[in-house]
Amino acid sequence: MHVFSHDSRPGVSANPEPHPICHATKVAIGFALLAALVAGCSKPAAAPPAAQAMPVKVIPVEFSAVPSSDTYVSTVKSRRSATMQPQIDGNITHIFVVSGQKVKAGQVLMQIDPLKQVAAVQSQQGLEQQQKAVYQYNQTEVERQRKLFEAGVTSRQVYDQAVQSFQNSKGAFDSSAASTNTQRQQLAYYQIRAPFAGIVGDVPVHLGDYVSPTTVLTTVDENKDLEAYIYLPTEQGSKVRPGLAVDVLDTVGAVLTHSTISFVSPQVDNGLQSILAKAPISPQGNMIRNGQIVNARVTWSTSQAPTVSVLSVTRIGGQTFVYVATPKGSGFFAHQVAVNLGEPIGNDYPVLSGLKQGDRVIVSGIQFLQEGVPVQPMGPQPAGSKS
C-alpha cells in the first residue's frame, strides 16, 4: 500500500523537483576534483636527498721501527744499603733520628747504655798503670845492674835476672796497653753511626729496649747508584746480553727512565728458574727509590711494521677495530676493519695483521661512524690517490 503525504499548506507540492541549476554545479565540481586527482597521480615522485659526506681526518698507514719487547716485574736496589745491627748487648738510651731523615756519614743514630763498658775501660786502664809502674821500675833496675856488672860489683847471673824481669814487665805492660785500646774501641760500638750519607728507614726499636747483635735497629739507604734487578725466564737465555735496551715503567706504563742491561748472571736461580739481569738507573728525583717494584721492558730487537694512532682504535666485544676510508665511485665510505695490535709504543699501536701500507685510517669522529657511512677524508694522502 502506498502512502502519500502532502502539505496542507496552499501552493506547496508534496514531492518537489530538484533545482536544475544546482545539480549542474555539483556535476562540474565533481569533474574538476576527478581531473585534479588524475593529474596528481600521474606526476612522478621526488627522489630522496643524497646523504652528505662526513668530514674526517685520516692518516695513511706507514711502516715505522717497531721494537720486539717483553715486560717483567723487577725490583730497584741500591748498591749502598745497610741494615744497622748492634755488635754488643745492652739497652737503648737515646734515639737521635726518625724514619725518613737524611743523615751524614758518621752521624750518631742511636746510643746503647755504655756504663758496663766504661767500667771495663776504667778497670783496664788501672791494670795498665800497674803494669806500667812495674815496667818503669824494671827498666831502671836493669840499667843499674848493667853498670854494677860492668864495674865487677855483681855477677852475670844477677844482671841476667834483671834483664829478664825487665822484658817480662815490658811484655805485660804492652799487653795491658793493647787491652785498654781494645776496650776503648769496643766502647765506640755503643754508638750506632751511619756508615755513609743516606736516608734512615724504619726504626722498629724504642727507648729502653734491650738489643743484641741479632736485633735490627734501622736501615740506611743511599738513593743513588740504583739498579733494576730483572729476573728473565730461562727461555730467553739465548737472547739476553749486556747492552739490550731497558725502559723502566711505572704501574700505568709511563716511562720513568731509560737504561741498558749491564750484567747478566752466568747462573740460573734454582728457586725461580730464571736468569738475573741488572740495569743501572738514575733515581729521577723521588720517582724511583730503593726497594721500589717497577716494570722493566726489555727490547730484544727492532723491525719495520705498520702502525696506527691510538685515537683510531675501537674495541667491541674484546676485538679491536679501525675505520678505513675506502673509495667508492666518486667518493669514500667508512669501512670497519678488524685488526690485531701489539703493545702500544707512545701514541701508536703496531699492527700485526689487518692493514696494509697506504690504508687511510680514520682518526676523528669514529664514535659517529658506522659501516658504509659516506666520508670526506681530510689529511695526508698516499701518493697517486685522489680525494
DRENVOLO-84150 format. One record per residue (C-alpha): residue number from 0; residue in three letters; chain; x, y, z. Coordinates in steps of 0.02 Angstrom, whole numbers, plus 50000, padded with zeros to 5 digits. Each point is the difference from the previous one (the first is absolute). Layout:
- NUM | Ala | A | X | Y | Z
...
# end
This chain:
- 0 | Met | A | 50000 | 50000 | 50000
- 1 | His | A | 50065 | 50170 | 49953
- 2 | Val | A | 49988 | 50142 | 50121
- 3 | Phe | A | 50001 | 50173 | 49932
- 4 | Ser | A | 50036 | 50148 | 50109
- 5 | His | A | 49967 | 50175 | 49951
- 6 | Asp | A | 50017 | 50168 | 50080
- 7 | Ser | A | 49832 | 50074 | 50036
- 8 | Arg | A | 50071 | 50175 | 49971
- 9 | Pro | A | 49936 | 50077 | 49838
- 10 | Gly | A | 50123 | 50005 | 49853
- 11 | Val | A | 50126 | 49874 | 50071
- 12 | Ser | A | 50025 | 49837 | 49904
- 13 | Ala | A | 50024 | 49839 | 50093
- 14 | Asn | A | 50147 | 49940 | 49888
- 15 | Pro | A | 50099 | 50152 | 49941
- 16 | Glu | A | 50126 | 49978 | 49853
- 17 | Pro | A | 50186 | 50043 | 50023
- 18 | His | A | 50059 | 50168 | 49936
- 19 | Pro | A | 50082 | 49977 | 49828
- 20 | Ile | A | 50138 | 50133 | 50028
- 21 | Cys | A | 50060 | 49925 | 50166
- 22 | His | A | 50018 | 49826 | 49926
- 23 | Ala | A | 50108 | 50060 | 49856
- 24 | Thr | A | 50117 | 50090 | 50119
- 25 | Lys | A | 50028 | 49844 | 50102
- 26 | Val | A | 50042 | 49898 | 49847
- 27 | Ala | A | 50129 | 50127 | 49943
- 28 | Ile | A | 50086 | 50001 | 50170
- 29 | Gly | A | 50010 | 49811 | 49998
- 30 | Phe | A | 50083 | 49997 | 49829
- 31 | Ala | A | 50125 | 50131 | 50059
- 32 | Leu | A | 50049 | 49898 | 50153
- 33 | Leu | A | 50019 | 49843 | 49895
- 34 | Ala | A | 50114 | 50090 | 49876
- 35 | Ala | A | 50108 | 50066 | 50142
- 36 | Leu | A | 50015 | 49826 | 50075
- 37 | Val | A | 50050 | 49925 | 49833
- 38 | Ala | A | 50128 | 50137 | 49971
- 39 | Gly | A | 50075 | 49972 | 50174
- 40 | Cys | A | 50019 | 49814 | 49975
- 41 | Ser | A | 50086 | 50019 | 49833
- 42 | Lys | A | 50140 | 50119 | 50070
- 43 | Pro | A | 50165 | 49905 | 50039
- 44 | Ala | A | 50057 | 49990 | 50187
- 45 | Ala | A | 50152 | 50108 | 50056
- 46 | Ala | A | 50165 | 49904 | 50034
- 47 | Pro | A | 50063 | 49999 | 50184
- 48 | Pro | A | 50147 | 50117 | 50033
- 49 | Ala | A | 50173 | 49919 | 49991
- 50 | Ala | A | 50093 | 49971 | 50168
- 51 | Gln | A | 50131 | 50132 | 50034
- 52 | Ala | A | 50180 | 49938 | 50021
- 53 | Met | A | 50070 | 50024 | 50176
- 54 | Pro | A | 50170 | 50089 | 50008
- 55 | Val | A | 50127 | 49889 | 50091
- 56 | Lys | A | 50187 | 50009 | 50031
- 57 | Val | A | 50098 | 49855 | 49928
- 58 | Ile | A | 50180 | 49942 | 50019
- 59 | Pro | A | 50076 | 49879 | 49875
- 60 | Val | A | 50074 | 49841 | 50073
- 61 | Glu | A | 50190 | 50011 | 49991
- 62 | Phe | A | 50139 | 49885 | 50055
- 63 | Ser | A | 50098 | 50051 | 50155
- 64 | Ala | A | 50135 | 49923 | 50108
- 65 | Val | A | 49907 | 49887 | 50122
- 66 | Pro | A | 50096 | 49919 | 50142
- 67 | Ser | A | 49973 | 49820 | 50052
- 68 | Ser | A | 49995 | 50006 | 50190
- 69 | Asp | A | 49937 | 49916 | 50158
- 70 | Thr | A | 49959 | 50077 | 50169
- 71 | Tyr | A | 50051 | 49923 | 50166
- 72 | Val | A | 49973 | 50048 | 50182
- 73 | Ser | A | 50164 | 50056 | 50077
- 74 | Thr | A | 50065 | 50071 | 50164
- 75 | Val | A | 50104 | 50157 | 50021
- 76 | Lys | A | 50150 | 49975 | 50114
- 77 | Ser | A | 50137 | 50118 | 50056
- 78 | Arg | A | 50180 | 49947 | 49993
- 79 | Arg | A | 50021 | 50088 | 50168
- 80 | Ser | A | 49870 | 49942 | 50124
- 81 | Ala | A | 50040 | 49951 | 50180
- 82 | Thr | A | 49900 | 49911 | 50134
- 83 | Met | A | 50053 | 50069 | 50168
- 84 | Gln | A | 50024 | 49869 | 50137
- 85 | Pro | A | 50098 | 50021 | 50163
- 86 | Gln | A | 50160 | 49905 | 50033
- 87 | Ile | A | 49969 | 49993 | 50188
- 88 | Asp | A | 49856 | 49971 | 50123
- 89 | Gly | A | 49916 | 50137 | 50100
- 90 | Asn | A | 49854 | 50117 | 50022
- 91 | Ile | A | 49967 | 50146 | 49883
- 92 | Thr | A | 50020 | 50166 | 50092
- 93 | His | A | 49983 | 50123 | 49854
- 94 | Ile | A | 49925 | 50001 | 49825
- 95 | Phe | A | 50060 | 50153 | 49905
- 96 | Val | A | 49911 | 49975 | 49832
- 97 | Val | A | 49828 | 49966 | 49929
- 98 | Ser | A | 49945 | 49899 | 49849
- 99 | Gly | A | 50030 | 50090 | 49836
- 100 | Gln | A | 50133 | 50117 | 50070
- 101 | Lys | A | 50152 | 50039 | 49894
- 102 | Val | A | 50163 | 49968 | 50092
- 103 | Lys | A | 50184 | 50028 | 49966
- 104 | Ala | A | 50138 | 49871 | 50004
- 105 | Gly | A | 50053 | 49966 | 50181
- 106 | Gln | A | 49847 | 50084 | 50077
- 107 | Val | A | 49943 | 49920 | 50164
- 108 | Leu | A | 49832 | 49914 | 49978
- 109 | Met | A | 49977 | 49914 | 50169
- 110 | Gln | A | 50086 | 49978 | 50167
- 111 | Ile | A | 50007 | 49837 | 50098
- 112 | Asp | A | 50032 | 50009 | 50188
- 113 | Pro | A | 50192 | 50000 | 50014
- 114 | Leu | A | 50018 | 49997 | 50191
- 115 | Lys | A | 50064 | 49820 | 50008
- 116 | Gln | A | 50126 | 50033 | 49864
- 117 | Val | A | 50055 | 50163 | 50079
- 118 | Ala | A | 50034 | 49905 | 50161
- 119 | Ala | A | 50096 | 49867 | 49904
- 120 | Val | A | 50107 | 50134 | 49916
- 121 | Gln | A | 50037 | 50083 | 50166
- 122 | Ser | A | 50047 | 49833 | 50079
- 123 | Gln | A | 50114 | 49960 | 49856
- 124 | Gln | A | 50080 | 50171 | 50010
- 125 | Gly | A | 50040 | 49968 | 50184
- 126 | Leu | A | 50081 | 49835 | 49959
- 127 | Glu | A | 50099 | 50084 | 49863
- 128 | Gln | A | 50066 | 50128 | 50122
- 129 | Gln | A | 50058 | 49861 | 50118
- 130 | Gln | A | 50089 | 49911 | 49859
- 131 | Lys | A | 50076 | 50164 | 49948
- 132 | Ala | A | 50070 | 50032 | 50174
- 133 | Val | A | 50081 | 49826 | 50005
- 134 | Tyr | A | 50069 | 50026 | 49827
- 135 | Gln | A | 50076 | 50168 | 50044
- 136 | Tyr | A | 50077 | 49929 | 50160
- 137 | Asn | A | 50076 | 49852 | 49908
- 138 | Gln | A | 50063 | 50117 | 49866
- 139 | Thr | A | 50095 | 50100 | 50131
- 140 | Glu | A | 50058 | 49842 | 50090
- 141 | Val | A | 50072 | 49919 | 49844
- 142 | Glu | A | 50099 | 50157 | 49965
- 143 | Arg | A | 50068 | 50003 | 50178
- 144 | Gln | A | 50047 | 49815 | 49995
- 145 | Arg | A | 50087 | 50026 | 49833
- 146 | Lys | A | 50113 | 50134 | 50076
- 147 | Leu | A | 50037 | 49893 | 50153
- 148 | Phe | A | 50040 | 49850 | 49891
- 149 | Glu | A | 50116 | 50102 | 49891
- 150 | Ala | A | 50085 | 50065 | 50159
- 151 | Gly | A | 50023 | 49820 | 50060
- 152 | Val | A | 49891 | 50026 | 50154
- 153 | Thr | A | 49862 | 49875 | 49952
- 154 | Ser | A | 50003 | 49835 | 49909
- 155 | Arg | A | 49939 | 49964 | 49825
- 156 | Gln | A | 49856 | 49899 | 50069
- 157 | Val | A | 49930 | 50148 | 50099
- 158 | Tyr | A | 50010 | 50109 | 49847
- 159 | Asp | A | 49914 | 49869 | 49892
- 160 | Gln | A | 49859 | 49983 | 50126
- 161 | Ala | A | 49974 | 50190 | 49995
- 162 | Val | A | 49991 | 49996 | 49810
- 163 | Gln | A | 49873 | 49857 | 50004
- 164 | Ser | A | 49891 | 50092 | 50126
- 165 | Phe | A | 50007 | 50155 | 49891
- 166 | Gln | A | 49947 | 49905 | 49844
- 167 | Asn | A | 49858 | 49913 | 50093
- 168 | Ser | A | 49934 | 50164 | 50068
- 169 | Lys | A | 50014 | 50081 | 49829
- 170 | Gly | A | 49898 | 49859 | 49923
- 171 | Ala | A | 49869 | 50013 | 50136
- 172 | Phe | A | 49990 | 50189 | 49980
- 173 | Asp | A | 49983 | 49990 | 49810
- 174 | Ser | A | 49863 | 49868 | 50018
- 175 | Ser | A | 49907 | 50105 | 50127
- 176 | Ala | A | 50012 | 50154 | 49889
- 177 | Ala | A | 49932 | 49900 | 49853
- 178 | Ser | A | 49855 | 49937 | 50106
- 179 | Thr | A | 49960 | 50177 | 50053
- 180 | Asn | A | 49997 | 50056 | 49819
- 181 | Thr | A | 49885 | 49855 | 49956
- 182 | Gln | A | 49881 | 50045 | 50140
- 183 | Arg | A | 49997 | 50180 | 49939
- 184 | Gln | A | 49959 | 49942 | 49824
- 185 | Gln | A | 49859 | 49892 | 50065
- 186 | Leu | A | 49933 | 50152 | 50090
- 187 | Ala | A | 49971 | 50077 | 49828
- 188 | Tyr | A | 49883 | 49856 | 49958
- 189 | Tyr | A | 49873 | 50071 | 50121
- 190 | Gln | A | 49970 | 50142 | 49879
- 191 | Ile | A | 49912 | 49948 | 49838
- 192 | Arg | A | 50065 | 50111 | 49859
- 193 | Ala | A | 49949 | 50019 | 49818
- 194 | Pro | A | 50127 | 49911 | 49888
- 195 | Phe | A | 49968 | 50124 | 49859
- 196 | Ala | A | 49885 | 50144 | 49955
- 197 | Gly | A | 49824 | 49941 | 49965
- 198 | Ile | A | 49820 | 49989 | 50060
- 199 | Val | A | 49947 | 49914 | 50161
- 200 | Gly | A | 49871 | 49863 | 49976
- 201 | Asp | A | 49877 | 49929 | 50126
- 202 | Val | A | 50050 | 50010 | 50183
- 203 | Pro | A | 49915 | 49850 | 50083
- 204 | Val | A | 50085 | 50018 | 50171
- 205 | His | A | 49958 | 50117 | 50145
- 206 | Leu | A | 50089 | 50081 | 50146
- 207 | Gly | A | 50042 | 49872 | 50134
- 208 | Asp | A | 49990 | 49849 | 49886
- 209 | Tyr | A | 50130 | 49866 | 50032
- 210 | Val | A | 50091 | 49962 | 49837
- 211 | Ser | A | 50128 | 49871 | 49945
- 212 | Pro | A | 50102 | 49971 | 49842
- 213 | Thr | A | 49848 | 49916 | 49920
- 214 | Thr | A | 49887 | 50152 | 50025
- 215 | Val | A | 49964 | 50110 | 49848
- 216 | Leu | A | 50009 | 50181 | 50056
- 217 | Thr | A | 49966 | 50088 | 49834
- 218 | Thr | A | 50065 | 50014 | 49822
- 219 | Val | A | 50097 | 50133 | 49906
- 220 | Asp | A | 49974 | 50009 | 49813
- 221 | Glu | A | 50091 | 50106 | 49875
- 222 | Asn | A | 49874 | 50048 | 49865
- 223 | Lys | A | 50126 | 49997 | 49859
- 224 | Asp | A | 50101 | 49870 | 49907
- 225 | Leu | A | 49836 | 49907 | 49977
- 226 | Glu | A | 49979 | 49842 | 49898
- 227 | Ala | A | 49847 | 49910 | 49933
- 228 | Tyr | A | 50006 | 49815 | 50041
- 229 | Ile | A | 49912 | 49913 | 49855
- 230 | Tyr | A | 49968 | 49813 | 50008
- 231 | Leu | A | 49980 | 49933 | 49822
- 232 | Pro | A | 49927 | 49830 | 49953
- 233 | Thr | A | 50130 | 49871 | 49954
- 234 | Glu | A | 49919 | 49988 | 49827
- 235 | Gln | A | 50072 | 50173 | 49964
- 236 | Gly | A | 50174 | 49946 | 50052
- 237 | Ser | A | 50062 | 49994 | 49820
- 238 | Lys | A | 49942 | 50178 | 49965
- 239 | Val | A | 50047 | 50093 | 50158
- 240 | Arg | A | 50168 | 50090 | 49994
- 241 | Pro | A | 50078 | 50160 | 50066
- 242 | Gly | A | 49952 | 50155 | 49902
- 243 | Leu | A | 49815 | 49957 | 49971
- 244 | Ala | A | 49888 | 50152 | 50021
- 245 | Val | A | 49892 | 50006 | 50157
- 246 | Asp | A | 49857 | 50121 | 50037
- 247 | Val | A | 49951 | 50017 | 50183
- 248 | Leu | A | 49812 | 50025 | 50012
- 249 | Asp | A | 49881 | 50049 | 50140
- 250 | Thr | A | 49839 | 49908 | 50040
- 251 | Val | A | 49902 | 50087 | 49861
- 252 | Gly | A | 50132 | 49969 | 49867
- 253 | Ala | A | 50080 | 50172 | 49996
- 254 | Val | A | 50189 | 49998 | 49968
- 255 | Leu | A | 50097 | 50057 | 50154
- 256 | Thr | A | 50175 | 49982 | 49927
- 257 | His | A | 50099 | 49911 | 49865
- 258 | Ser | A | 50146 | 49882 | 50029
- 259 | Thr | A | 50092 | 49849 | 49931
- 260 | Ile | A | 50043 | 49831 | 50073
- 261 | Ser | A | 50173 | 50008 | 50080
- 262 | Phe | A | 50011 | 49828 | 50081
- 263 | Val | A | 49934 | 49826 | 49961
- 264 | Ser | A | 50023 | 49865 | 50130
- 265 | Pro | A | 50093 | 49846 | 49937
- 266 | Gln | A | 49891 | 49891 | 50111
- 267 | Val | A | 49815 | 49957 | 50004
- 268 | Asp | A | 49907 | 50037 | 50162
- 269 | Asn | A | 49945 | 49828 | 50061
- 270 | Gly | A | 49849 | 50063 | 50096
- 271 | Leu | A | 49929 | 50112 | 49863
- 272 | Gln | A | 50074 | 49907 | 49850
- 273 | Ser | A | 50046 | 50167 | 49925
- 274 | Ile | A | 50152 | 50101 | 49951
- 275 | Leu | A | 50045 | 50158 | 50095
- 276 | Ala | A | 50039 | 50154 | 49896
- 277 | Lys | A | 50042 | 50173 | 50069
- 278 | Ala | A | 49974 | 50170 | 49923
- 279 | Pro | A | 50069 | 50159 | 50082
- 280 | Ile | A | 49871 | 50138 | 50019
- 281 | Ser | A | 50002 | 50179 | 50061
- 282 | Pro | A | 49885 | 50042 | 50147
- 283 | Gln | A | 49905 | 50137 | 49903
- 284 | Gly | A | 49966 | 50101 | 50157
- 285 | Asn | A | 49874 | 49911 | 50110
- 286 | Met | A | 49922 | 49902 | 49855
- 287 | Ile | A | 50111 | 49847 | 50026
- 288 | Arg | A | 50058 | 49939 | 50171
- 289 | Asn | A | 50095 | 49857 | 50074
- 290 | Gly | A | 49889 | 49847 | 50023
- 291 | Gln | A | 49867 | 50062 | 49877
- 292 | Ile | A | 49909 | 49875 | 49889
- 293 | Val | A | 49999 | 50056 | 49818
- 294 | Asn | A | 49971 | 49927 | 49828
- 295 | Ala | A | 50151 | 49977 | 49887
- 296 | Arg | A | 49967 | 49990 | 49813
- 297 | Val | A | 50144 | 49910 | 49914
- 298 | Thr | A | 50016 | 50032 | 49812
- 299 | Trp | A | 50069 | 49847 | 49909
- 300 | Ser | A | 50002 | 50069 | 49822
- 301 | Thr | A | 49924 | 50132 | 49885
- 302 | Ser | A | 49913 | 49973 | 49832
- 303 | Gln | A | 49893 | 50098 | 49876
- 304 | Ala | A | 49812 | 49978 | 50022
- 305 | Pro | A | 49841 | 50102 | 49964
- 306 | Thr | A | 49933 | 50107 | 50142
- 307 | Val | A | 49836 | 50089 | 50038
- 308 | Ser | A | 49956 | 50138 | 50122
- 309 | Val | A | 49917 | 49953 | 50165
- 310 | Leu | A | 49863 | 50125 | 49954
- 311 | Ser | A | 49942 | 49890 | 49856
- 312 | Val | A | 49972 | 49840 | 50099
- 313 | Thr | A | 49830 | 49942 | 50064
- 314 | Arg | A | 49962 | 49843 | 50098
- 315 | Ile | A | 49843 | 49896 | 49982
- 316 | Gly | A | 49981 | 49839 | 50099
- 317 | Gly | A | 50186 | 49988 | 50032
- 318 | Gln | A | 50045 | 50019 | 49815
- 319 | Thr | A | 50091 | 50155 | 49935
- 320 | Phe | A | 49941 | 50092 | 49843
- 321 | Val | A | 50045 | 50152 | 49898
- 322 | Tyr | A | 49904 | 50093 | 49865
- 323 | Val | A | 50082 | 50018 | 49829
- 324 | Ala | A | 49947 | 50129 | 49871
- 325 | Thr | A | 49965 | 49887 | 49849
- 326 | Pro | A | 49967 | 50074 | 49825
- 327 | Lys | A | 49830 | 49968 | 49922
- 328 | Gly | A | 49950 | 50083 | 49838
- 329 | Ser | A | 50047 | 50183 | 50011
- 330 | Gly | A | 50007 | 50002 | 50190
- 331 | Phe | A | 50051 | 49902 | 50154
- 332 | Phe | A | 49909 | 49899 | 50131
- 333 | Ala | A | 50050 | 49938 | 50174
- 334 | His | A | 50049 | 49816 | 50005
- 335 | Gln | A | 50025 | 49914 | 50168
- 336 | Val | A | 50153 | 49886 | 50004
- 337 | Ala | A | 50048 | 49878 | 50138
- 338 | Val | A | 50184 | 50017 | 50048
- 339 | Asn | A | 50123 | 49908 | 50110
- 340 | Leu | A | 50107 | 50123 | 50098
- 341 | Gly | A | 50160 | 49988 | 50102
- 342 | Glu | A | 50049 | 50092 | 50158
- 343 | Pro | A | 49981 | 50191 | 49986
- 344 | Ile | A | 50156 | 50100 | 49959
- 345 | Gly | A | 49971 | 50179 | 50052
- 346 | Asn | A | 49841 | 50057 | 49911
- 347 | Asp | A | 50000 | 49860 | 49870
- 348 | Tyr | A | 49959 | 49815 | 49989
- 349 | Pro | A | 50102 | 49882 | 49891
- 350 | Val | A | 49883 | 49907 | 49881
- 351 | Leu | A | 50033 | 49813 | 49998
- 352 | Ser | A | 49863 | 49962 | 49872
- 353 | Gly | A | 49848 | 50078 | 49917
- 354 | Leu | A | 50075 | 50152 | 49910
- 355 | Lys | A | 50123 | 50034 | 49861
- 356 | Gln | A | 50110 | 50147 | 49961
- 357 | Gly | A | 49904 | 50145 | 49925
- 358 | Asp | A | 49831 | 49961 | 50079
- 359 | Arg | A | 49921 | 50164 | 50054
- 360 | Val | A | 49949 | 49977 | 50182
- 361 | Ile | A | 49869 | 50118 | 50072
- 362 | Val | A | 50056 | 50082 | 50162
- 363 | Ser | A | 49859 | 50125 | 50034
- 364 | Gly | A | 49815 | 49983 | 50034
- 365 | Ile | A | 50008 | 49811 | 50009
- 366 | Gln | A | 49864 | 50000 | 50134
- 367 | Phe | A | 49878 | 50062 | 49865
- 368 | Leu | A | 50051 | 49877 | 49865
- 369 | Gln | A | 49913 | 49843 | 49939
- 370 | Glu | A | 50039 | 49878 | 49861
- 371 | Gly | A | 49967 | 50080 | 49831
- 372 | Val | A | 49979 | 50179 | 50058
- 373 | Pro | A | 50061 | 50126 | 49867
- 374 | Val | A | 50154 | 50095 | 50058
- 375 | Gln | A | 50107 | 50140 | 49934
- 376 | Pro | A | 50184 | 49963 | 50042
- 377 | Met | A | 50107 | 50144 | 50061
- 378 | Gly | A | 50186 | 49985 | 50031
- 379 | Pro | A | 50153 | 49919 | 49920
- 380 | Gln | A | 49966 | 49889 | 49850
- 381 | Pro | A | 50100 | 49858 | 49926
- 382 | Ala | A | 50094 | 50040 | 49841
- 383 | Gly | A | 49889 | 49986 | 49844
- 384 | Ser | A | 49835 | 49998 | 50095
- 385 | Lys | A | 49852 | 50114 | 49972
- 386 | Ser | A | 49891 | 50079 | 50129
# end
